[in-house]
Amino acid sequence: MLSVFTRAFKTPDLRRKLLFTLGIVMLFRLGTFVPTPNVNYTAVQECIAGARQGDAGNQLLGMANLFSGGALMQLSIFALGIMPYITASIIVQLLTVVIPRFEALKQEGQQGQAKMTQYTRYLTIALAVLQSATFVTFAQNPSALFGNANCTQILYRDTIVDTVFMVLTMTAGTGLIMWLGELITDKGVGNGMSLLIFTSITATFPGSLWAIQQRDGRWDLFILVIIIGLLIMTAVVFVEQSQRRIPVQYAKKMVGRQMYGGTSTYIPIKVNMANVIPIIFASSMLALPQMVAQFQSDPQGNNPAYIDWINTYLVQGDSPIYMAVYTILILFFTFFYVSITFNPNEVADNMKKYGGFIPGIRAGRPTAEYLRYVITRITVPGAIYLALVSLIPLIAFVLIGANRDFPFGGASILIMVGVGLDTVKQIESQLQQHHYEGFLR
């Protein structure tokens, strides 16, 4: 990997792209430390420092804070991070199955994709308004937000005008992040949105590791966590690179006096086709009862029975019921997401249209049934793999009391490995293009 970046910096065009990407990333990280107007930055830092250690907390807020690089809990202008865009992208992708207009746009090629990207932008801004308003409401009760009873006031004023101004500022920050991500995609290296998420997660990585050592003061435990983390990362890289290759043969055909076709290729089917989406869905679903319990809890402790049950079993990650529900949701959403993103009938029809076939399988319906059978079988280990990776932070919470501080698991490790591998591949492909250009000259 280091050799790839070294060769890239020796190529003038790629060096400009890398430096431009690094500049955008630095600007993005700078925005995470600029507080939103009406926020007492000193009080926020005191609330963070005095927060409960080792508490699982609200999973949805924890994931949003992870994707924002810690900006959410600091109430900065980039507090929402890239989360509204991720949610909007997922919603638009799901709507292609439900709304015929979106499905037609998907099949129109580049022009249709540009239209869907525009819809995603509009939906991102709408979600940013909704999420920022919700989070500003949470900020008015900072003791519950930070898990710190001594944290009572982090806003200078609670007027409607100030609240609206904070919502508009956070929404504008989300729009700016979306623009920065598109700049990286157009003029930088790789997928800009993915790189910004990668930056947010890796920015909190060293602090999370050091917090484990600071909490217990044990260097042996710290070294053991790093060794286990490297083993987990190696296993994740192996699985993320694993795929089932279905061979495809294209028949020969005469066009005029030229013979076309007769080539062999394959359909790559990854073990983890759903990526990190099922973990996001599962965390969002589990966050709903937590939010209900938070809003309906009685400060005096006179809660209904169902509120106490939620607080006991569906809030803390060390509960076996929480782990079981979390695992079931991830398994369900993995199969659900794969079923709507990979259409065996569409793939079989396209293969038949261009004269392709799987050796030993008839074209048309038998091919679709075979693809569905393969997808089902490969999704089973993929879903189990996602469930195991997502449970790593919860297991760490039980063993060493480090849920928020354990970075080698869940969505963070999947995104870091996936984006890192994808970025290196894109740089390598651009290096090969420059090599071929020099050869042709």
C-alpha positions in Angstrom: 0.0 0.0 0.0 2.8 2.4 0.9 4.5 1.7 -2.5 1.3 2.6 -4.3 1.2 6.0 -2.6 4.9 6.6 -3.2 4.5 5.9 -6.9 1.4 8.1 -7.0 3.3 11.1 -5.5 5.9 10.7 -8.2 3.2 11.1 -10.9 2.4 14.9 -11.3 -1.3 14.5 -12.1 -1.9 12.0 -9.2 0.1 14.1 -6.9 -2.1 17.1 -7.5 -5.2 15.0 -6.9 -3.8 13.6 -3.6 -2.8 17.0 -2.4 -6.2 18.4 -3.3 -7.9 15.5 -1.4 -5.7 16.1 1.6 -6.6 19.8 1.6 -10.3 19.1 1.5 -9.9 16.5 4.3 -8.0 19.1 6.5 -10.8 21.6 5.9 -13.4 19.0 6.8 -11.6 18.2 10.1 -11.3 21.9 10.9 -15.0 22.3 10.7 -15.6 19.6 13.3 -14.0 21.9 15.9 -16.0 25.1 15.1 -18.9 25.3 17.5 -22.4 26.1 16.4 -23.6 29.6 17.4 -25.3 29.7 20.8 -23.3 26.7 22.1 -21.1 27.1 25.1 -18.0 25.2 23.9 -16.3 25.1 27.3 -19.4 23.6 28.9 -19.6 21.0 26.2 -16.0 19.9 26.7 -16.7 19.6 30.5 -19.8 17.5 29.8 -17.8 15.2 27.5 -15.0 14.9 30.1 -17.4 14.0 32.9 -19.5 11.6 30.9 -20.0 8.1 32.2 -17.2 5.7 31.1 -18.0 2.4 29.5 -21.7 3.1 29.0 -23.2 1.8 25.8 -25.3 4.8 25.4 -27.8 5.6 22.6 -26.6 3.4 19.7 -28.0 5.8 17.1 -26.3 8.8 18.6 -23.2 6.8 19.0 -23.1 5.8 15.4 -23.9 9.4 14.2 -21.1 10.7 16.4 -18.8 8.1 14.9 -19.6 9.1 11.4 -19.1 12.8 12.2 -15.7 12.2 13.7 -16.8 13.3 17.2 -18.4 16.5 15.9 -21.9 15.6 16.9 -21.3 15.6 20.7 -19.3 18.8 20.3 -22.2 20.5 18.6 -20.0 21.9 15.9 -21.2 23.3 12.5 -20.4 19.8 11.0 -22.3 18.1 13.8 -24.5 16.0 11.5 -21.5 14.9 9.4 -22.3 12.8 6.4 -25.1 10.8 8.1 -28.0 12.7 6.4 -26.4 11.9 3.0 -26.0 8.2 3.9 -29.6 8.0 5.0 -30.9 9.8 1.9 -28.8 7.5 -0.4 -30.2 4.4 1.3 -33.8 5.7 1.0 -33.4 6.6 -2.7 -31.9 3.2 -3.3 -34.8 1.4 -1.6 -37.4 3.6 -3.4 -36.1 2.2 -6.8 -37.9 -1.0 -5.8 -41.1 0.7 -4.8 -41.5 3.6 -7.2 -41.6 2.8 -10.9 -40.3 6.3 -11.8 -37.1 5.7 -9.8 -36.6 2.3 -11.4 -36.9 3.8 -14.8 -34.4 6.5 -13.9 -32.0 3.7 -12.8 -32.2 2.1 -16.2 -31.6 5.3 -18.1 -27.9 5.2 -17.5 -25.8 8.3 -16.7 -28.6 10.8 -17.3 -31.0 8.9 -15.0 -28.2 8.5 -12.4 -27.6 12.3 -12.4 -31.4 12.9 -11.8 -31.4 10.4 -8.8 -28.3 12.1 -7.4 -30.2 15.4 -7.5 -33.1 13.8 -5.6 -30.6 12.5 -3.1 -29.3 16.0 -2.5 -32.7 17.4 -1.9 -33.6 14.6 0.5 -30.2 15.1 2.3 -31.1 18.7 3.1 -34.6 17.8 4.3 -33.2 15.1 6.6 -30.5 17.5 7.8 -33.3 19.9 8.9 -35.1 17.1 10.7 -32.1 15.6 12.4 -30.6 19.0 13.4 -33.9 20.0 15.0 -34.0 16.7 16.9 -30.5 17.0 18.1 -30.9 20.6 19.2 -33.9 19.4 21.2 -31.6 16.8 22.8 -29.1 19.5 23.5 -31.7 21.3 25.7 -31.4 18.3 28.1 -27.6 17.8 28.2 -27.6 15.5 31.2 -29.4 12.8 29.3 -27.5 13.5 26.1 -24.0 13.1 27.6 -24.9 10.7 30.4 -23.6 13.2 32.9 -25.8 14.3 35.8 -23.6 17.4 36.4 -24.1 18.6 32.9 -27.1 21.0 33.1 -26.6 23.8 30.5 -24.6 24.0 27.3 -26.7 26.6 25.4 -26.5 30.3 26.1 -30.2 30.8 25.2 -33.2 28.6 24.5 -35.3 31.0 22.4 -37.0 30.0 19.2 -34.9 32.3 17.1 -31.6 30.8 18.5 -33.0 27.3 18.0 -33.9 28.0 14.3 -30.5 29.6 13.7 -28.7 26.5 15.1 -30.8 24.3 12.9 -30.0 26.4 9.8 -26.3 26.4 10.7 -26.1 22.6 11.1 -28.1 22.1 7.9 -25.7 24.4 6.0 -22.8 22.5 7.4 -24.3 19.2 6.0 -24.7 20.9 2.6 -21.1 22.1 2.7 -19.9 18.6 3.6 -21.9 17.1 0.7 -20.2 19.7 -1.7 -16.7 18.9 -0.3 -17.4 15.2 -0.9 -18.4 15.8 -4.5 -15.3 18.0 -5.1 -13.1 15.0 -4.0 -15.0 12.7 -6.3 -14.6 15.1 -9.3 -11.1 16.5 -8.7 -9.5 14.2 -6.1 -8.9 10.5 -5.6 -11.7 8.1 -5.0 -15.3 8.4 -3.8 -15.4 11.6 -1.8 -18.3 10.7 0.5 -16.6 7.4 1.5 -13.3 9.2 2.1 -15.0 11.7 4.4 -16.6 8.9 6.4 -13.2 7.2 6.5 -11.6 10.4 7.8 -14.2 10.8 10.5 -13.7 7.3 11.8 -9.9 7.2 11.7 -9.8 10.6 13.5 -11.3 9.1 16.6 -9.3 5.9 16.3 -6.1 6.9 18.3 -8.2 8.6 21.0 -10.4 5.5 21.5 -7.3 3.2 21.8 -5.6 5.5 24.3 -8.8 5.8 26.4 -8.7 2.1 27.0 -5.2 2.4 28.5 -6.1 5.6 30.4 -9.2 4.0 32.0 -7.4 0.9 33.5 -3.8 2.0 33.4 -2.7 -1.4 32.2 -0.2 -1.6 29.4 -0.6 -5.4 29.0 -4.3 -4.9 28.3 -3.6 -2.1 25.9 -1.1 -4.3 23.9 -3.5 -7.2 24.0 -6.3 -5.0 22.5 -4.0 -3.9 19.7 -3.0 -7.5 18.9 -6.6 -8.6 18.9 -7.5 -5.6 16.7 -4.8 -6.4 14.1 -6.1 -10.0 14.0 -9.7 -8.8 13.5 -8.6 -6.3 10.8 -6.8 -9.1 9.0 -9.9 -11.3 9.1 -12.1 -8.5 7.9 -9.7 -7.8 5.0 -9.8 -11.5 4.0 -13.6 -11.7 4.1 -14.1 -8.3 2.3 -11.9 -9.5 -0.5 -13.7 -12.9 -0.7 -16.1 -13.5 -3.6 -17.8 -16.3 -5.5 -17.1 -16.1 -9.2 -19.8 -17.5 -11.4 -18.4 -18.3 -14.9 -20.2 -16.8 -17.9 -19.6 -17.8 -21.5 -20.6 -15.6 -24.4 -21.5 -17.4 -27.7 -19.8 -16.5 -31.0 -21.8 -14.6 -33.6 -21.1 -13.2 -37.1 -21.6 -9.5 -37.7 -20.9 -8.9 -41.4 -17.5 -10.6 -41.9 -16.4 -10.2 -38.4 -16.7 -12.9 -35.6 -17.7 -11.5 -32.2 -18.2 -13.1 -28.8 -16.8 -16.3 -27.7 -15.2 -14.7 -24.6 -15.3 -16.0 -21.0 -15.9 -13.9 -18.0 -17.5 -14.2 -14.5 -20.0 -12.6 -12.2 -18.3 -11.6 -8.9 -20.5 -12.1 -5.9 -19.0 -10.8 -2.7 -19.5 -12.6 0.6 -20.5 -9.3 2.2 -22.7 -7.8 -0.5 -24.7 -5.7 2.0 -21.6 -3.9 3.3 -22.3 -1.9 6.5 -26.0 -1.1 5.7 -27.5 -3.9 7.9 -25.6 -2.6 10.9 -26.9 0.9 10.3 -30.5 -0.4 10.0 -30.3 -2.5 13.1 -28.8 0.3 15.2 -31.5 2.6 14.0 -34.3 0.2 14.9 -32.8 -0.4 18.3 -32.5 3.3 18.9 -36.3 3.8 18.6 -37.2 2.1 22.0 -34.3 3.9 23.6 -35.7 7.3 22.4 -39.2 6.4 23.7 -37.7 5.5 27.1 -35.7 8.7 27.2 -38.6 10.9 26.5 -41.1 9.1 28.8 -38.8 8.4 31.7 -39.9 10.0 35.0 -37.1 11.9 36.7 -38.4 10.7 40.1 -38.1 7.0 39.0 -41.8 6.3 38.8 -41.7 4.7 35.3 -44.2 2.3 33.7 -43.2 -1.3 33.6 -42.4 -1.3 29.9 -40.0 1.7 30.3 -38.1 -0.1 33.0 -37.9 -3.2 30.8 -36.5 -1.1 27.9 -34.0 0.6 30.2 -32.9 -2.8 31.5 -32.7 -4.9 28.4 -32.7 -2.7 25.3 -30.4 0.2 26.3 -27.2 -1.4 27.7 -25.1 -3.5 25.3 -24.2 -6.0 28.0 -27.8 -7.4 28.0 -28.1 -10.9 26.3 -31.6 -9.8 25.1 -30.0 -6.7 23.5 -27.3 -8.8 21.7 -29.9 -11.4 20.5 -32.2 -8.7 19.1 -29.3 -6.9 17.5 -28.1 -10.1 15.9 -31.6 -11.0 14.6 -32.0 -7.6 13.1 -28.7 -7.7 11.3 -29.4 -11.1 9.9 -32.8 -10.0 8.7 -31.6 -6.7 7.1 -28.7 -8.4 5.4 -31.1 -10.8 3.5 -33.5 -7.9 2.9 -30.9 -5.5 1.5 -29.3 -8.2 -0.7 -32.7 -9.2 -2.1 -33.5 -5.6 -3.3 -30.1 -4.7 -4.6 -29.4 -7.9 -6.6 -32.1 -9.0 -9.0 -31.4 -12.5 -10.4 -34.1 -12.1 -13.0 -32.6 -8.8 -14.4 -29.1 -10.3 -14.5 -30.4 -13.4 -16.3 -32.3 -11.4 -18.8 -29.3 -9.2 -19.6 -27.1 -12.3 -20.1 -29.7 -13.8 -22.4 -30.0 -10.5 -24.3 -26.2 -10.4 -25.1 -25.9 -14.1 -25.7 -24.3 -15.0 -22.4 -24.9 -18.2 -20.4 -23.6 -20.1 -17.4 -22.0 -23.4 -18.5 -24.3 -26.2 -17.7 -27.3 -23.9 -17.0 -30.0 -23.0 -19.5 -30.5 -19.3 -20.3 -33.6 -17.5 -18.9 -35.5 -18.7 -15.9 -33.1 -21.6 -15.0 -30.2 -19.1 -14.8 -32.3 -16.8 -12.6 -33.1 -19.7 -10.2 -29.4 -20.7 -10.1 -28.3 -17.2 -9.3 -31.0 -16.9 -6.6 -29.7 -20.2 -5.1 -26.1 -19.0 -5.1 -27.0 -15.7 -3.6 -29.0 -17.3 -0.8 -26.1 -19.6 0.1 -23.4 -17.0 0.0 -25.6 -14.5 2.0 -25.8 -16.9 5.0 -22.1 -16.7 5.9 -22.1 -13.0 5.0 -24.9 -12.3 7.4 -23.2 -14.3 10.2 -20.0 -12.5 9.5 -21.7 -9.1 9.8 -23.4 -10.1 13.0 -20.1 -11.3 14.6 -18.2 -8.1 13.6 -21.0 -5.9 15.0 -21.0 -7.8 18.3 -17.3 -7.3 18.9 -17.7 -3.9 20.6 -20.6 -5.3 22.8 -18.4 -8.3 23.8 -15.6 -5.9 24.6 -18.0 -3.9 26.8 -18.7 -7.1 28.8 -15.1 -8.2 29.1 -13.2 -5.0 29.6 -15.9 -2.3 29.9 -14.9 -0.6 26.6 -17.8 -0.2 24.3 -17.4 3.4 23.0 -13.6 3.1 23.2 -13.2 -0.2 21.3 -12.6 0.7 17.6 -11.9 -2.8 16.2 -15.5 -3.8 15.5 -18.9 -2.8 14.2 -19.4 -0.3 11.4 -16.1 1.4 12.0 -13.8 -1.5 11.1 -15.9 -2.4 8.1 -15.8 1.2 6.7 -12.1 1.7 7.3 -11.1 -1.5 5.6 -13.6 -1.2 2.8 -12.8 2.4 1.9 -9.1 1.9 2.4 -9.1 -1.1 -0.1 -11.3 0.7 -2.6 -9.1 3.9 -2.5 -5.9 1.9 -3.0 -7.5 0.1 -6.0 -8.6 3.4 -7.6 -5.1 4.8 -7.2 -3.6 1.7 -8.7 -6.0 1.8 -11.7 -5.0 5.5 -12.3 -1.4 4.6 -12.1 -1.9 1.9 -14.7 -3.7 4.4 -17.0 -0.7 6.7 -16.8 1.7 3.8 -17.5 -0.3 2.9 -20.6 -0.4 6.5 -21.8 3.4 6.7 -21.5 3.8 3.4 -23.4 1.6 4.5 -26.3 3.6 7.7 -26.6 
